[in-house]
Amino acid sequence: MSPITRQNVESTYNHYAGFYDLLFGAVLQGGRRRMCDAVRGLAPAALLEVGIGTGLTLAQYPAATAVTGIDLSRDMLRHAQRRAAALPDRRIALHCMDAEQLAFEDGTFDCVTLPYVLSVTPDPARLTAELRRVCKPGGDIFVLNHFSGGNAVWAPLERLVSGLAARIGFRSEFPFAPHMQHPDWTVLSVRKVNLLGLTTLVHLKNQPAG
């Protein structure tokens, strides 16, 4: 797995901020929409989005849900803040924060969403431990991410860019099982989304299986 550091993530996504929506907006929006549809079905009182980016999901969450969004990139957050300002009737709080060291109490949120972040963070295991900690026991966690090895269409590209993780800001070779199969949560559903199954949407219950 290619090395990614906090400094690398911050600088890369500060660089992306000005054209992120153009580069990754429409092409990945189908996955965001499916994730937000699932959240609306649950209507959580309090939700945390890790990696809020430019705020592309904000208008899609339930209007009654208190949404907290965090991101490591201040430049990305500036775009999210403008989107939040356009939703004055919503309860939205945005913070610049390291997802591997969340400044929230245990069990703060009914639901946690993680769109396109898990293969970006320096220490995925530490991040998922933080997700479980701040999500209420029995709460819902949605992970939206590209996982490698399960799609022959994307496999050649995964191998081609695998050594560029620190430069492009994400790992192309990122297997499902080591990161999603964990005894402290239950996998409720796994769905392929976006073009040719590029991305997987995983719905997790924050409780041990069985």
N, C-alpha and C positions, 0 to 999 in steps of 0.2 A: 504494500500500500504506500503510495507516494506521500512524502511528508507535507503537511500543511500546518502553518503556524497562525496564531492569532493575528500577528502583524500582517502576514500575507493576505489573510481573509479581509481584514479591514482595508488595506490599500487597494486590493483587487476590486472590491465592491464600491469603494469610493470612486474608483476609475469608471466602473460600469454605470454609476448612478445616472449620469446625464442621458444615456441611451439604453438603459436596462429595459424599459417598457417596449421600445422598438425591437430590441434583440430577443427578449425572453417573454414579452407580454402575451401577444396573441398565440404564439406557438405553444405555450404552456397553460393558457387560460382554461382550456377544457378540464384539466385536472383540478385547477383551483375551483372551478364551478362545481364539479362533482363533490369535492371536499366540503364546500360551503352548503351545498344541498343537503348533505348528510348532517351537518351541524344544525341547519334549520329544523330538521326533523327531530332533533333532540331538544332544541330551545334551551340551552344552558343559561344559567343566571350569570355566570362569570367565565370568561374565556381568555386564555393566553395564546397569542400567536407568536411563535419563536421564529425570527427571521421575517419580520413584517415587510422588509424591503421598502418599496415605493408605495405600499398600501393598496395594492391591486385587489385585495380581498375585502377591504373594509366595508364597502357598500353592500356586499353580498351576505354578511352575517345577519342574524336576526336583529331587528331594530331594538328589541327589549334587552338584548344581551350586553352586559358591560364588557367591553373588549379592551384588553391590555396587549399592546404590541411592543416587542423589543427587537433591536437590531444592533449589530456591532458597528455598522457604517453610519456615521452622522450624515453623510451626504445623501444616502438612501432615505434616511429618516426625514430629511427636509421635504422630500417629495411626498412621503406619507403624511406629514403634518399638513400639507396643503389639501390632501384628499380628506383628512379628518375635519379640517375647517369647513369643508363643503357639506359636512353632515352635522350641523349644529345641534340637532335633536338627539344625537347618539351619545352614549357614554363611552368615550374612547380616550385611553391614556397611552402615550408613546414614550419609550425610554431607550436610551443608548445603554446597552448592557451585554455582558458576555453570557451566552446561554449555558456555558459550562459552570458558571458561578451565579446562579439566579438569586436576586435579592428579594425573594418572597418567602413567606412562611410556609411550612409544610401544609399541604392540603388546601391551598388558597383557591384553586380553580376547579370548576366542574368539568371543564373541557380544555384540552391543550391541542393546538394544531401546529404542525411542523412541515410547511411546504418548501420542498427543494432545499433543505438545509442539512440533512443528516450526513450526506457524503461531502459536505463542505467543511464541517467542524473539525478541528484538530484531533479531538478525542471523542469519537461517537459514543463509546460506552459511558463516559462521564456525562455526556449530554443526556442520554436516555435515562440515566440515574436521576438527573435533575428533573426531567419531565415527570417521572414517577413520583418524585418527592413533592413537587408543588401541585400535582393533580390529586384531587380528593380520592380516597379509597373507593373503588367502584366507579370512578369517573371515566371519561372517554378521552382517548388520545388518537389523533389522526396523523399518520405519517405519509407524506406525499413525496416520493423520491424515485430516482432511477436506480434499479438494482441490476447488476450485471449477471450474465451467464444464463439467463432464461429466455433470450430472444435472439435467434440466429440472424435476424435482420440487422441488429445493432452490434453484434459481437465484433465484426471487423473494425468498426469505428472505436469501440471500447478499447481494443488492443492498440490501435493506432495512436490514441491520445493519452494512454495510460501513464506515460512518463511526464506529462505536462500539468499534473494536478496543481502544483504550486503556482504555475503561471496562469492557468485558466480559471482557478478558483474552485474546482470540484474534482472528485475522483471518478473516473469513468468505470473503473473496475471496483465494484462495491457489491459483494454478494449479499443475498437476502438473509439466509439462515443465521449467520453469526450476529446480526444486528437486530433481527426481529423476533427470533425465537428465544424467549427469556422466561424463566419460571415465575417471575414476579408480575407478569401481565398475561392476558389471554388474547390471542388473535381471533377477532370476530369475523373479519372478512378481508379478502385480498382481491383487488380489482385492477385490471389494466386500464389505463387512461392515456389520453394524448395520442399523437400520431404513431400508428403502427405499434401501439403498446409500449411506447418509450418509457412511460412512467407507471409506477404502481401506487395505488392508494390503499393504505392499510388502516383498518379500524381496530383499535386495541382497547380492551377493558382493563383498567388499572387494578387488577386483582389476579392472584394466582389462578392458573387453570384448574378447573374442578372445584 
